[in-house]
Amino acid sequence: MKKLFDPIALRELALANRIVVSPMCQYSAIDGRATDWHLVHWAQMMMSGASMFTIEATSVTAEGRISPGDLGLYDDGCEEAIASTLSRARAQCPPVAVALQLTHAGRKGSSHEPWNGGAQIPVGEGGWIANAPSASAYAEGEAAPAALDDAGLARVRDAFVASAARAARIGIDALGIHFAHGYLLHEFLSPLANRRTDRYGGGFEARTRFPLEVFDAVRAVWPASRPLGVRLSCTDWVDGGWDLEQSIELSRHLVARGVDWIDASSGGVSPLQKIPLAPGYQTGFAGAIRRATGATTVAVGLITSPEQAAAILAAGDADMVALARAFLWDPRWVWHAAAALGASVSPPRQYSRAAPRNAAAVFAGAKIGQR
C-alpha cells in the first residue's frame, strides 16, 4: 500500500514523497518575465516540504498567454528571468525538484486577470486576437479567435519545442504539457471547441493528432533522463464534449509514447460546464486512468487534509497528489501532514526550531541547540 511520504522515482528524478505543488498562475509577470513576486512565491512553495514544486502555466508564445501578466518562456528575456529567479530561490531553499508546465492559452488568451473579472480584453484596449483550432469564441459576445492553418500549427509546435529546450537549459527537473482547462491543446481534443474538417478535426484520432504531435516533438528534445508529464481535463462536464472514456484512450497513446505522469484534472473548455464540486471530486479520473492504462497518475482538486490525501494513495487511485489553493492557505501543509501522519520532512535549518514539542520528530535530522 502506497503512503503519502513514500519516495517515488520518475525516470532518474527521485522524489522524497508523493506530494506535488500544482501549477498556479500568478498573473504577475511583466512582458512574460518573472518578477520579484515570483521569487517570493516560488521560495515559499519550495520550502513547503513537497517533493516537487511546479512553476505555473508558462506560455510558449506571447499571443499564447492567458493574460498580459502570464509567465512566458518564449524568448531570451523570459529564459533569463526564470533562470535568475529560480537560481536565487534555490540558493535559499532545501533541495526540491522543480517542474514547469508549458502551455498555450488558445481561444482563452487575451484575458484580464481573475481579480479584474477575467473577461476578454478587446484589441483596442491592449488585447490581441487569440489563436485556436477553430474560429469559435469561448463565450458569447467575445471576439472569435483566428483558426490556425498548417503554418500556424507548425509555429505552435515549434514554439513548444523551443520552450522545452529553454527549460532544459535552465535546469528544470521535470516538464509538464498542458492538455487541460480549455487551453489550446484541450481545445483540439474537445468537439465543443474543435470544429475543423481537416485531419485535425472530426473523430477521436483526428482531434488527438495535434496534441500528440506536440507531445512527441517535446519528448524528442527533452532530456531522456528527465520526466515529461501531461495535465489532462478528463471531462468537459458538458454533454457531447470530451469525456473520461476518451481520456483513457488518449492516456494509452501517451503511455506508449513514454509519458511519465498524467495529472487528472477536468473542465475549462466551456462556460456551460456543470461541475459537481466536492472534496476529491476528480480523484476517480486518476484512478480510472491508472487502472486502465498503468499510467502513473496524479490526483488533484479539492484535496485538503492529510488523511484525505493518504486515503487516495491507499485506495490505489493515484501515485501522487497535487495541491494548489491548499498551499496558498497553508504553505506549511506538508509539515503539518507529516506531524499528523507520523512522517518527517527536512525544513530549512533556519526554521528547525519551529515544530511544537509534541511534533518535534517531524523535522528529520534537525540538531537544535541554543546558547
N, C-alpha and C positions, 0 to 999 in steps of 0.2 A: 504494500500500500504506500503510495507516494505521500510525502508530507511536505508541508509548506516550506520548511527550512532544509529540505534535502537539496544537495547540489544537482546540477544538470549541465550537460555539455551540448552546445550547438556547434557542430564541426569542431574546430580547435578552440572555441571560446568556452572557457569554464566559468560557470555561474555558481555562486555560493548558495543561492536559494531560488525559489520559484516565483519570486515577486518582481514585477516589472513596473516601472513608472511609464504610464501610457503617454503617447504624444499629445501635447496640449498647446493649441495655438495661443500665442500671446498677443498678436496683432500690435507689436511694439517695435518692429524693425523700421529702419529708415532706408528707403531705396533697396530693400531686400537685405540690408546689412544688420547683423546682430549688434545690439547696443548694451550699455551697462545694465539695463533691465534684465537682459538675458544672462549676464554674468551672475547677478544676484539670484535669479530664478534657478538657473542650472546648478549653481553651487548648493542651494537648498535641497534640490532633488537628489543631487549626487551624494549628499550626506545623510540621506534618508535611511540607508540600510538596505534598500532594494538592490538586487544583484545587477540590474540593468536599467539605466535611465535612457529614455527615448526623446531626442530633440523633436520638437514639434513638426508638423507637416511643413515641408520645405520645398518651395516651388522650383521646378526645373526651368521655367521661363518667367520673364517679367509679367507677361499677359496671363500666365497660369496662376497668378496669385489670387487668393480669395479676396483680399483687401489690399490697399496700399501699404498696410502695416505688416504684411506677411513676410516671413523669413524666406530668403532665396539662396540658391546655390547655382546660379546661372552665369556668373562672370567672376573675374579675378577679385573684384572688390568684395563680393559676397563670400568667396572662399577665404580670403584673408581675414575677414571679420569673424567668421565662425572659428577658424583656426586659432586666432589670437584669443578670442573669448574662451574657447574650450581649454586652451593651454593654461590660461590664468585660473580657471575654475579647478582644473585637475591638480594644479600645484597646491591647492589649499584643501583638497578633499581626499578621503581614503580611496584606494583603488576601486574603481567601479567600471563595468562595461558601459560604453556609450553607443547607443544606436541612433539612427537618423531615419526619418520617414520621408521619402521622395513623393511629391505629388504634383498634379496639375489640376486646377480647380474646374476646368471646363466651363460649362454654362453658368456655374455659380461664382465665377470670377467677377471682379469689379463691384465688390460689395462693401458697404460700410461695416465698421467693427460692430460686434454684437451690442456693445453699450451705446452705440449710436443708431440702433434699430436694425442693423443687418440688411437693409434693403439695397437693391442695386443702385450703383452710382451712375447717373447719366453721363454720357460722353462729354457734354458741355459743362459738367461740374467736376471734372477731373477723373472721370471713369474711362473705360475703354470697351471696345467690342470683344466679347468673350469668344472663345473657340469651343466647339462641341462636335459630337458625331453628326448631329442634325441641327437644322435651323429652327429649333423648338425651344422656346423660353422655359425656364424653370417654373415661373409663376405668372399668373395672369397679370397683364399690364406691364411686364418687363420687356425690354428690347430683346429681340431674338438674337442668339449667338450666330456666328458665321460657321457654317458646316465645313469641316476640314476636308480638303481634297487630298489626292495622293501625295502631293508635295508637302502639304501641311502635316500629314501623318508622319512622313519621313522626318520632318523637322522636330516634331514632338518626340518621336522615338529616339532620335539622335540627342535630343536635349536630356532625356532620362539617362542615356549612356554617358554623356559628358558630365552630368552632375554626379553620377556614381563614381566616375574616375576622380572627380574632385574630392568626394567623400573619402575615397581610399587614400588619397594623398595626405589628407589632414588627420588621418589616424582614427577614423570612425571604426568601431569594432564590429558593428552589425548594421545591416541596411534593411529597411522595410519599404515596400512599394504600396501605395495607397490605391486599393481597388474598391474603396468604400465611400459611404456618406454622400453620395450624389456627385462626386467629383468625376473628372473626365473618364478614367478607366471604368468606373462603375457605370457611367452613362453609356459606354459601349455595351456593357453586359445587359443592361435593363431594356426590355422592349418599350418601357414607358418613355425613355429618352432617345433610344436608338431607332430611328425610322429610315435608315439607309436601305437602299435597294442594290448596293454593290456587294462585293464579297465580305464586307464588314458589317452587314446588317441582314436581318431575317431570322434564321434559325439559330439554335444554340451554338453550333460550330462557327458560324459567321460572326455572331456577336462576341464570342470569346477570342476571336482571332487576334485582334489588335492588342488587347491586354496581354495575351500570351506572347506575342511578338516582343512587346516591351520587356516582359519578364526575361525572355531568352536573351535579348540584347544586353540587358543589365547583368545577368548571370555571367555572360561571356567576358565582361570587363571587370567584374567584381572579383577580388582575390579569392581563389578556391578555398583558402583556409578560413575565410570569414563567412558567417551565416547571412542568408538572404531570406526574408520573410515577406508575407503579404497580409495586409489588413483587408478583410472581405466583409461587405454587407451581405449577410446570409439571407435576408429577405427585404423586400421593399415595403412590406406591410401595406401593400395595395393589391387588390385583385388584378390579375393579369400581368403582374410585374415579375421581377427576379425573385426566386424562392429558394428554399433550403435544398430541394431536390437538385436544382441546377448548381447550387453551391457545392454540393457533394461531388457532382460530376466534374466541375471545374477543379476542385481540390485534387481529384485523381490525376488530372492533367498536370497540376502543379507538383504533386509528389513525384510523378515520373520525370519531371524536369529538375528535381533536386531542391524544392523549396524546403526551408529549414523550420519554419513555423507558419501557422495560419492563425491570425488574430481574428476571432469570430465576433464581429460586430453586426450592425443592421441599420437599415433605414437611410434617409437622407436624400433620396433621388426625387421625391415628390412631396409637395405640401399637402397632398391628400392622405398621406400616411396616417394610420391609426395604430399607435404603439401601445401595447398593454404594459405600461411601466410597473415593475415590481422588483423586489430585491433579486438580483441574479437572473433577470428576465431573458438574457441572451445565452446563459450557460448551456442550455440544451443544444444550441447550434454547435458549440465547440465539441460537446460530447458526441453528437451525431456524426460530425465530420471525422472525429478521431476514430470512432468505432468502424466507420465505413471505409476509411482510406488508410488508416495507420499514420496519418499526419500528426506531427507534434502540434498541439493546439494551445492557444491562449484564450482563456475566458475573460471577458470584460463586460462592464456595465452594471452599475449599482451593486458592486461588491464593496461592502463597508466594514465588516467585522472580521477579526482574525479567525473566529470559529467558522464563519461562513466560507471564507477563502479556503481554510483547511478541509472543510467538508466537500468542496468542489473537487479537490485533488483526490481525496479519499474515495470518492464515488467513481473515479475514473473519467470524469467529464472533461478534464483538461490536464495538460502537463505543467502549465504556468497560469498565473493570474495577473491581470494588469489593472491598475487603479489609476485614476486621474484626479477627479474632484476630491476624493478622499485624502490625497496628498496635499492638495491646496489647503484643505481644512486642518490637516494634521501632518506636517512634514516629517514627524517622527512616528508615523503609523507603524513602520516595521519594528522600531524599538519596542513599542507597546505590544505589538503582536508577539514578539519574541518573549517578552515577560509573561504574557498570558498563556503561551503555549509551551513554556519551559525550554526555549531555544536561546541562542545567543547571536549577537551581532558585534561588529567591530566599528565603534564610533570614532570620530576624530579625537585625538588624545586630549585636546583642549576641553572636550565635553565628558571626559571619562568619569567625572565625579557627579554626573547628572542623575544617575539612577537612584531611586529611593532605596533605603537599606534592604527592604524586603524584596527588591528586584535587582540587587547589585550583580548577581550572576549573569544577567543578560549581556553584560559587556565582557566578551571573551578576551582574556589575556590582559585586561587592564590592571596595571600595578599602580595603586593610588597611594601616594604618601603626601604628607604636608608638614611644613615646618612652622 
